[in-house]
Amino acid sequence: MDRSSRNRLNHRHLHLFGEETLFHRIARSVCRAGCLPRKELFEAWEMARRVRRRFRGGRVVDLACGHGLLGQILLLLDNGSPKALAVDRRIPDSAVTLAAALQDDWPRLKGQVHFVAESIENIAFTPEDLIVSAHACGSLTDLVLDAAVEVRARVAVLPCCHDLDRADSGGLQGWMDGPLAVDATRVARLRSAGYQVSTQTIPADITVKNRLLLAEPE
C-alpha cells in the first residue's frame, strides 16, 4: 500500500483494513466517510500515537486542523482528554462527514469535538491544553509554537513547507539544509523558553516532511 498517496480512501478500500486494531477501525470509518486522502490518515495516526506516548490528558487543540482527524484520534487514544477544539481558517465541508463517520463507531465523541473557523491568534489557550498541528505550512508552525509558549502549554508539531526567505534558520544553513536549520532553531528557541524538547520522526514513506517536535514546560 502506498501510504503517501493523496487519493481519497473510500468503500473500495475497506478490505485493506480488516483487523480489529484501533487503527484499522479508524481507517474503516475514514473509508466510509470517503473524503480523506490516504496520506492524511497515516500522518495523523503516526503523529497521534507518538504524542500520546509522551502527553496525556488536557483539552486537545488541533490547529490548522483540516478535517480534524488528528485531534479526534488523540481523543480516542486517551479518555483523559475531555474535548478537542479543531481550528482552521476554513473548515472543509467534508470535516462534518468524517466526524459523523467516527461518531457512528465511537458515540462518545459526540459533543467532544468542536470545529472553529478562526485564526490562531484569536483562540484562547490555557496551560492545561495539548496544542498540536500536523503540517501547519511555513510560518504557521511558528504561530502554533508561540501560542503554546505564551501560556506554557504542551505542544507537538509536524512542520512543513518551510519559508526560507522569512523563517529564522539561526545561521545554521552553512552546516545543514535550510528546512532542518529552521527546525533546529525552533528547538533552540523552545529550550531557551524553558521547554523540554523531544525530536522524533514519523515514517518517511508517508511523508518526507516527517520531523516531529514535542515540547513541554520544564
Backbone hydrogen bonds, N-H to C=O, Kabsch-Sander energy under -0.5 kcal/mol:
donor,donor_aa,acceptor,acceptor_aa,energy
3,R,1,M,-1.1
5,S,2,D,-1.3
9,L,36,L,-2.6
13,H,10,N,-2.3
14,L,11,H,-1.3
16,L,13,H,-1.8
17,F,14,L,-1.9
25,R,21,T,-2.2
26,I,22,L,-2.5
27,A,23,F,-2.9
28,R,24,H,-2.2
29,S,25,R,-1.7
30,V,26,I,-2.3
31,C,27,A,-2.5
32,R,28,R,-2.3
33,A,29,S,-1.8
34,G,30,V,-1.8
35,C,30,V,-0.6
38,R,7,N,-2.5
39,K,5,S,-2.4
40,E,37,P,-0.7
41,L,37,P,-1.2
42,F,38,R,-1.7
43,E,39,K,-2.5
44,A,40,E,-2.3
45,W,41,L,-2.2
46,E,42,F,-2.6
47,M,43,E,-2.4
48,A,44,A,-2.7
49,R,45,W,-2.4
50,R,46,E,-1.1
51,V,47,M,-2.4
52,R,48,A,-2.5
53,R,49,R,-1.0
54,R,50,R,-0.7
54,R,51,V,-1.1
55,F,51,V,-3.2
58,G,80,G,-0.7
60,V,83,K,-2.4
61,V,130,L,-2.8
62,D,60,V,-0.6
62,D,85,L,-2.5
63,L,61,V,-0.8
63,L,132,V,-2.8
64,A,87,V,-0.9
65,C,62,D,-0.5
65,C,87,V,-2.3
68,G,65,C,-2.4
72,Q,68,G,-1.6
73,I,69,L,-2.6
74,L,70,L,-2.2
75,L,71,G,-1.4
76,L,72,Q,-1.9
77,L,73,I,-2.0
78,D,74,L,-0.7
78,D,75,L,-0.8
81,S,78,D,-1.4
84,A,112,Q,-3.1
85,L,60,V,-3.2
86,A,84,A,-0.6
86,A,114,H,-2.9
87,V,62,D,-2.9
87,V,85,L,-0.6
88,D,116,V,-1.9
95,A,92,P,-1.9
96,V,93,D,-1.1
97,T,93,D,-0.6
98,L,94,S,-2.3
99,A,95,A,-2.5
100,A,96,V,-2.3
101,A,97,T,-1.9
102,L,98,L,-2.2
103,Q,99,A,-2.3
104,D,100,A,-1.7
105,D,101,A,-1.0
106,W,102,L,-2.3
109,L,106,W,-2.4
110,K,107,P,-1.8
112,Q,109,L,-2.2
113,V,109,L,-0.9
114,H,84,A,-2.6
114,H,112,Q,-0.5
116,V,86,A,-3.0
118,E,88,D,-1.2
118,E,116,V,-1.1
122,N,119,S,-1.5
123,I,120,I,-1.9
125,F,123,I,-0.6
129,D,126,T,-1.5
130,L,59,R,-3.1
131,I,129,D,-0.6
131,I,154,R,-2.4
132,V,61,V,-2.8
132,V,130,L,-0.5
133,S,156,A,-1.7
135,H,133,S,-0.7
135,H,158,L,-2.2
137,C,135,H,-0.8
138,G,160,C,-1.9
140,L,137,C,-2.3
141,T,136,A,-0.6
141,T,138,G,-1.4
143,L,139,S,-1.7
144,V,140,L,-2.2
145,L,141,T,-2.3
146,D,142,D,-2.7
147,A,143,L,-2.3
148,A,144,V,-1.9
149,V,145,L,-2.6
150,E,146,D,-2.3
151,V,147,A,-1.0
151,V,148,A,-0.5
152,R,148,A,-1.0
153,A,148,A,-2.5
154,R,129,D,-1.2
155,V,215,A,-2.6
156,A,131,I,-2.1
157,V,213,L,-2.4
158,L,133,S,-2.0
160,C,136,A,-0.7
164,L,162,H,-1.1
166,R,163,D,-1.1
167,A,163,D,-3.1
169,S,167,A,-0.7
172,L,169,S,-1.9
175,W,172,L,-2.2
176,M,172,L,-1.7
181,A,177,D,-2.4
182,V,178,G,-2.4
183,D,179,P,-2.2
184,A,180,L,-2.7
185,T,181,A,-2.1
186,R,182,V,-1.8
187,V,183,D,-2.0
188,A,184,A,-2.2
189,R,185,T,-2.4
190,L,186,R,-2.2
191,R,187,V,-2.5
192,S,188,A,-2.2
193,A,189,R,-0.9
194,G,191,R,-1.6
195,Y,190,L,-1.9
196,Q,216,E,-3.3
197,V,195,Y,-0.6
198,S,214,L,-3.2
200,Q,212,L,-2.8
202,I,210,N,-1.9
206,I,203,P,-1.4
207,T,203,P,-1.2
210,N,208,V,-1.6
212,L,200,Q,-2.8
212,L,210,N,-0.5
213,L,157,V,-2.7
213,L,211,R,-0.5
214,L,198,S,-2.7
214,L,212,L,-0.5
215,A,155,V,-2.7
216,E,196,Q,-1.9
218,E,194,G,-2.6
